[in-house]
Amino acid sequence: MEIKRNLYLNKLISKQKNGLIKVVTGIRRCGKSYLLFNLFRDHLLAEGTEERRIIEIAFDSFENKRFRDPEVLYPYLKEQIKDDGMYYILLDEVQLLGEFESILNSLIRMKNVDVYVTGSNARFLSKDVITEFRGRGDEVHMYPLSFAEFMSAYSGTKQEGWNEYMLYGGLPPIMNISDPEEKIHFLKMLFEETYISDIVGRHNVRNRAELEELLNILSSAIGSLTNPAKLSSTYKTVKKKTISNTTIRRYIDYLCDSFLIDSALRYDIKGKKYIGTPVKYYFTDLGLRNARLNFRQLEETHTMENIIFNELRMRGFNVDVGVVTQNRTNENGHGVRRQLEIDFVCNKGSKRYYIQSAYAIPDREKMEQEQRSLMLTGDFFKKIIITKDAPAPYYNEDGVLIMSVYDFLLNADSLDN
């Protein structure tokens, strides 16, 4: 089964021969290797590139172990470049290569070499793209399957697909497993043996149990405002042990750097400034999040919010939690100020959208509740409420666009309707 990943393939094509190192980053098993060695390679062949001009090395393969030594790899690559024609070098899991920054910098100095690499870790790779490549790195960040990509290979209805996607997430290998028990086993083993082990090994974490308990707490609190102090208090209540704010902050950095989680900061819309803590955390893949909780805590409201957040990030938006202030008079005639929240403030270039995630809007009262904060922004950017089920997208009498989560996820241009 081949799943088209055109969003990322087109990004690579647009960067072809731009003189920079194309760096594909993303969580492990999200499809980076397949993008590079299958989809992009097929593109190169289709446009007439000779096979001998495509040099592929996967550093996590045992047969290529010797190439992790830069003293072996560099002479080998030089030997493969036999003339002045264009050569494409595709390197998978490049963080396993010793002195990879020096090797890549040397390669792009060759006028007839176009370099593409993958890596699974932000701190180890993407940060170095900035510091070591001195402006010569060009990152393409890849996510697990979007719902639209998932449905392109799913044979059931969109409602059935939603239930599967919400439960098992969008890691491509899941699509090849039919038995639910095997899917659960795959996700749990992947989390334990790959993601957590990676973080523990990479950062020399001495107390793995602390890190795992923090993961459990974050998994239970997707879409909820929190901060290190609150997490420390929860940890103390749950485990009857103390963990410092500094340690929690460091662990969260590790989880973000490994692309397991992402964050949304609070933004004062009228004050035009970030508020700081607390923040919201979301899981890059819900299957992994559910595996962390043994598939016990499956509230569709929070899950839907997480899926919407991930979709917005895939579409290239910067996503914040909006905060607006409401001034009103209480029953005693006293002025009251309170802060209201907008789930997502989405910015990309000159575009901005305000989005609320509302699982159900059964009546007018619920509609007013959901759009109250939207009406207080004081500007004319588009305001949208995404629900689980709705008729065709429509604007209500207050100018708010109402659409179902299916219309939002399955139409890449849904926000511009």
N, C-alpha and C positions, 0 to 999 in steps of 0.2 A: 504493500500500500504506500503510495507516494502522496504526501500532503504538501501542497504548494505553500511556500513561505514567501510569497511575492513581496511583502512589505520589506523584508530584510534583503532578499535577492536584489530588488530594485535599488536599494541603498548601496549595495556593493557595486552594482553595475554603474551607478552614477559616479562612483569614486574611482572607477577603473583608470589606471595610468595617470593618477593625479600627483604622483611623486611622493606620496605619503605612505606610511605603513598602515594598512587597514587592519584594525584590531576588533575582532568580534568577541564581545564579552557576554556573560550571562551565567545563570545558575547551571550547575552540572545537569546533564541529560535534557536540556531544553532544545537541543537540535543544532548546536553550533557546528559540530563535525559534519553532519549531514548537509547543512547549508553550504559549507565550503567544499567538501569532497564529492558531493553529488549534484546539488542544484547549481552552484556556481561553476563547477567543472563542466557540467552539461551545457551551460550557457557559453562558456569559452569554446567548447568543441562546435557548438551550433553556429558560432560566428566565424568559424574557419580556423581556429587555433590548432596547430598540430599537437598531437599527444605528447611528443617529446619535449615540447616547450612548457608543459605543465609539470612541475616538480612538487610532489606531495610527500610530506613526512608527518606521521602521527607519533609524537614523542612518548605517548603512554602505551604504545605497542611494544611488546618484548623484542620483536624483530628489529626495532629501530633504537633499542636501548643504547647502542654504541654512539648514535648521533647526538645523544645528550651532552657529549663531550665536544665543546666548541672547536677543539683542535682536530677533531675528526670531521665534524659537520662542515666547517667552512671550506676546507680543501675539496670535499665531495661536491658541494654546490658549485664551486668555481669550475670544477671539472665538467659539470653538466651543461654549463653555459658555453656553447661551442662556437657561436657566431654573434653578429650584431643584431639579430632579430629579437623581438620581445619574448621574454620568459616570465612565466607566472610561478611564483613560489608560494605554496600553501602549507603552512605549518600549524599543526594541531597541538593544543596544550603546551604552548611555548614556554610556560613558566618552568617546565621540567628541564629546559635547556640551560646549561651553565653559561653565564655572561651573555644572556640573550639580548640585552640592550645593545652591547657592542656589535654582536653579529648582525642584528637587524639594521643598525645604523650604517654598518659597512655595506650591506646589501643595497640599501636604497641610494647609495652613492653611485651605483652602476646605472647608467642611463637606460639600459634595456632590460631592467628587472622590475617587476611589479610584485609587491610583497603583501600577503594576507596571512594573518595569524589568529588563533583563538586562545582564550584563557578563561578560567572559571572564577577568578577572584579579583575584586576591585583593588584592594590594597596592594596586592602583589603585582598586578599588571597595569590597571588603568592609571594608577597614580604614577607609575613609572613612565607611562606614555607621556605624561606632562613633564616630569622632571628630567628623565633620561633622554627622551627623544627630542627634546627642545623644539617642540612645535611640529615634529615630523610624524606624529601619530594621529590617526583619524579613526575614532571609535564608532562602532555600530553595536548598540546594546540590544541583545536578543532576549525575549521572554518565552515562557512556555506557550503552548497553543492558545490563541484567542478563542472565544466561543465560535466565531465564524470559521476559523481554521478547523476547529474540532468538528463542527457540523459538516464541513466539506467532505469528511471521511466517515461520518456517522450515518448509519442506515435508518435510524428510527425518526420519530417526530421531533420537532424542536422542544416540546415539553419533556419528552423522554431524554433527549440529549441534555437538556438543562439539569435534570436530576442527576445524570451521570457526571456531568462536568462539575456540578456543585459538590458532589461527593468525592470524586476521584481526581479532580483537577485536570490539568492540561499538559503534563509531561508526555511527549510523543510515545515513549514505550508503552504507556498505559493502553494506547489504541490497539496494540497487538495482543492484549490479554483479555480473554472473554470471561473467565471465571471470576466472580466478585471476590472470593477468598484469596485467589492468586493476586488480584490487584492490591488488596489490603496488605498481603505479605510483602509484595514488591515495594510498596511505598514505605512500610515500616522498616524493612531492611535497608532500603536506600537511605532513609533518614539517619538510622543508627550507624551504618557501616561506611557511609560516604560523607554526608554533610557534617555530622557532629564530629566524626573522626578527623575530617579535614581541618575543622576549626581548632580542635584540641591540639592536633599535631602542629599546625601552622603557627599557632600563637602560644604554644607551650602552656596550655591551660592546666593548672595543677588540680583543680577541683571540678572534675567533669560533672558531678552530681549537682553542683550549684548552677552550672550553665544549663543543664537539662531541666532543672526545676524552673528557672527563669523562662525557658522556652515554653514550658507548660502554662505558665501564668500569662505570657504574651499570647499564646494560642487561644486561651479562654477569653481574651480581652480585645479581639480584633475590632477596630472601629471605635474603641473607647478612649477617651482622653486619659493620659497617664504621664508619669514622669519617674525618674529614678527613686525619688523619695517615696512615692506611692507604691512602687514596685517593691521597694525594700520593706515597707510596712506589710504588704501582702505576703511576702516571703516569710517574714517573721511570724505572721498569723498561721500560715499553712504549715511551715516546717519547724516552727519553734526555734529558729536559728536566725542569727543576724548576718546580713550581707550588706556591705557599705554601698552608698550611692555611687562612689567612684568605681567600684568593681562592677556594679550593674551597668553603669554608663559604658565601661570598657567592653563588657559582654555584648551590649547592644551594638556597639561599633563593629564587633566581630561578625555579628549576624547580618548587619547591613552590608559589610564588605564582602560577605560570601553570597550576597543577593538573595538570602532567604527571606528577609523582610525589607519593607520600605516604609518611609514615614511621611506624614503630612503635618506641616507646621500650622499654627494658628496665625491668621492674618486679619488685622483690624482694617476693614474695608474703607471706612470713612477716614480713619487716621492714617491710612496708607503705610502701615508698618507691621512688622512681625512682632508678635507678643512674646514668643519664647515658649517655655513649658506652660502647661502640659501639651503633649503632641499625641497623634494617633499613629498606630502601627498596623500595617497590613501585610499579609503573607503573599509572596510572589506566586506561590502555587497552593491552592486550597487543599489538594490531595495530601500534600505534605503536612499542612496544618492539621487536617483531620486525622492523619496517621499519628501525629504527635499526641492527640487526645483519644486514641483508640476508637475513633469514629463514634464518640459518645455525645459530643456537644455540637449539634448541627442546626443552629437557629438560622432559618432562611433569611431573616431580615439582615443580620450582620454579614452573612455569606454573600448576599446580593450586593451589599455595599462594598465588600472587598473586591468582588468581580468587576463592579463599575470602576473602582479606583484603578485596578490593573489595566482595564481597557483604555482608560484615559492616559495612563502612562505609556502604554503601547503606541497610542496615537501621537505621542510626542508632547503632551501637555505637561507643564509644571502644575502640580496639584497641591493646593493648600486647603485648610479648614477656615471658612469665612466666619468672622465675628462682627455682628452689628449690635448697636445699642438701641433699646426701646425705652422711651420715656412715657410714663403713663401716671394716672392718678388712681390711688386705691380707694376703697370704700370709705375711708376716713378723710378723704380729701388731700392726702399727703402725696407728694411726688415720689415716684418709684422709678429707679433705673435698673434695667436688667439686660444682660447680654443674651442674644439669640445666636444660634449657630446655623451656618449654611454648610452642608456636608462637603461640597467641593467648589472651590474657586479655581477655575481652569484657565491657564494662560499659555498662549503660544503666539509669539510675535505680537501683532496688534489685536489678536482675537482674545476675547474673554467670555466665558460662560459661567453662570451660576447654576449649580445642579443640586437638587435634593433627591435622595434615594428614599422612596416611600413604598414599602412592600404592598400596602393596600390603601385605597382611598374610598371607603364605603359611603361617605356622605359629605355634605357641604362643610360641616364642622371640621372634619379631618382635612379637607382641602385647604380651608382657611388656616388651620394650624401649620400645615406643611409649607404654605407660601408666605406666612407672616414675615419671616426673616428676609425672604426674597424681595418683598415690597419695601424694605427699609434700606436698600443699598444706595439709593440716591443717584443712580445712574441709569443708562439705557442699554446696558449689555443684556444679551439674551438670558432669560430665566427659564429653567427647565425642571420639571419633576418627572423622574423615571419610576414607574410602578411595575409590579410583577405582571399584571395583566391590564391591558387597556385596549380600547378600539384603535383604529388607525390614528397616528399622531394628530393632535388638534390643539388649537390655542383656546384657552378659556377666556371668559370675559375680562379678566385682569391682565391678559396678554402673556400668560405663562404657557409655555409649550408642554403638553402632557404626552408622554409616549411610554409604551411598554418596554421592558428590559430587552425583549426580543428584537423590537424595531431598532433600539439603540445599538445592540451588539452586532446584529447581522447586516447593518448598513453603515459602511465606513463614513458616509457623509450625513449621518443621521442628525448631527447637531446643527447642520446648516439647512434643515428643512424649513 
